[in-house]
Amino acid sequence: MKKHALLIDYKYCTGCHSCELACRQEKHIESQDEWGIKLAEFGPEKLAGEWYWNYVAVPSSLCDLCESRLEEGKKPACVHHCLAKCMEAVPLEEVPVRLAELGDGVAVFVP
């Protein structure tokens, strides 16, 4: 199976936490001290005269990009349930091209 990376376009994240909930359910994570992906909130704050309020989804070491779902041809749970559609799993060899298309404000996670 091809290795995949998770691309998160933070410009469009709304902070809905659906990625967290989907991951918890998919991975059967019950402890509040563990997570596969966690949403951090920064702001609101004024920087260089502009207001910022950012949400940053951060995968943990428990994240394997829902490898079993990828093998079935499905999207990882976090990607499938992202209401803003700002997350996607792409094969590693496609990451540079996709990053160029998306522009600034995108992070890459490789489990």
C-alpha positions in Angstrom: 0.0 0.0 0.0 1.1 3.5 -0.8 2.2 5.7 2.1 0.0 8.7 2.7 0.4 12.2 4.3 -2.3 14.3 5.9 -2.6 17.8 4.5 -4.4 20.4 6.7 -5.3 23.7 5.1 -5.5 25.9 8.3 -6.9 28.8 6.3 -10.3 27.1 6.2 -10.4 25.3 9.6 -13.5 26.5 11.5 -12.7 24.9 14.8 -15.7 22.6 14.8 -13.8 19.6 16.5 -15.4 17.1 14.2 -11.9 15.7 13.3 -11.3 15.0 17.0 -14.7 13.3 17.5 -14.4 11.2 14.4 -11.0 10.0 15.4 -12.1 9.2 18.9 -14.9 7.1 17.6 -12.9 5.4 14.9 -10.0 4.5 17.2 -12.2 3.8 20.2 -10.3 6.3 22.3 -12.2 6.9 25.6 -9.6 8.5 27.8 -9.7 12.3 27.7 -5.9 12.3 28.2 -5.3 10.6 24.8 -6.2 11.6 21.2 -5.4 10.8 17.7 -5.9 14.4 16.6 -6.5 17.4 18.8 -7.6 20.9 17.9 -5.7 23.8 19.4 -7.1 27.3 19.4 -4.9 30.4 19.1 -6.5 33.9 19.5 -8.1 36.1 19.0 -5.1 38.3 19.0 -3.9 41.3 17.1 -0.6 40.9 15.2 0.8 43.6 12.9 -2.5 45.4 13.0 -4.6 42.5 12.0 -6.8 40.2 14.1 -6.0 36.5 14.0 -8.0 33.6 15.3 -6.6 30.3 14.2 -7.5 26.7 14.8 -4.7 24.1 14.4 -5.5 20.4 14.2 -2.5 18.5 15.5 -2.2 14.7 15.0 -0.6 12.6 17.7 1.5 9.5 17.6 -1.7 7.5 17.8 -2.6 8.7 14.3 -1.9 6.2 11.5 -4.2 8.0 9.0 -6.8 5.3 9.6 -4.6 2.9 7.6 -7.4 0.2 7.5 -9.8 2.8 6.0 -7.3 3.8 3.4 -6.8 0.1 2.4 -10.5 -0.1 1.8 -10.4 2.9 -0.4 -12.0 5.2 2.2 -10.8 8.5 3.6 -9.4 8.7 7.1 -12.2 9.4 9.6 -10.9 13.0 10.3 -10.9 13.8 6.6 -14.3 12.2 6.0 -15.9 14.2 8.8 -14.2 17.5 8.3 -17.0 20.0 7.9 -14.8 22.7 6.3 -13.2 20.1 3.9 -9.8 21.5 4.8 -8.1 18.1 5.4 -7.1 15.5 2.8 -5.0 12.4 2.7 -2.7 12.2 -0.4 0.0 9.7 -1.5 3.5 11.0 -0.5 4.6 11.4 -4.0 1.7 13.9 -4.7 2.5 16.1 -1.6 4.7 18.7 -3.4 2.3 19.3 -6.2 -0.7 19.5 -3.9 1.2 21.9 -1.6 2.0 24.2 -4.5 -1.7 24.2 -5.5 -2.9 25.0 -2.0 -0.4 27.8 -1.2 0.3 29.2 2.2 -1.2 28.0 5.5 -1.0 24.3 4.9 0.7 21.7 7.1 1.8 18.2 6.3 1.6 15.3 8.8 3.3 11.9 7.9 2.7 9.2 10.5 
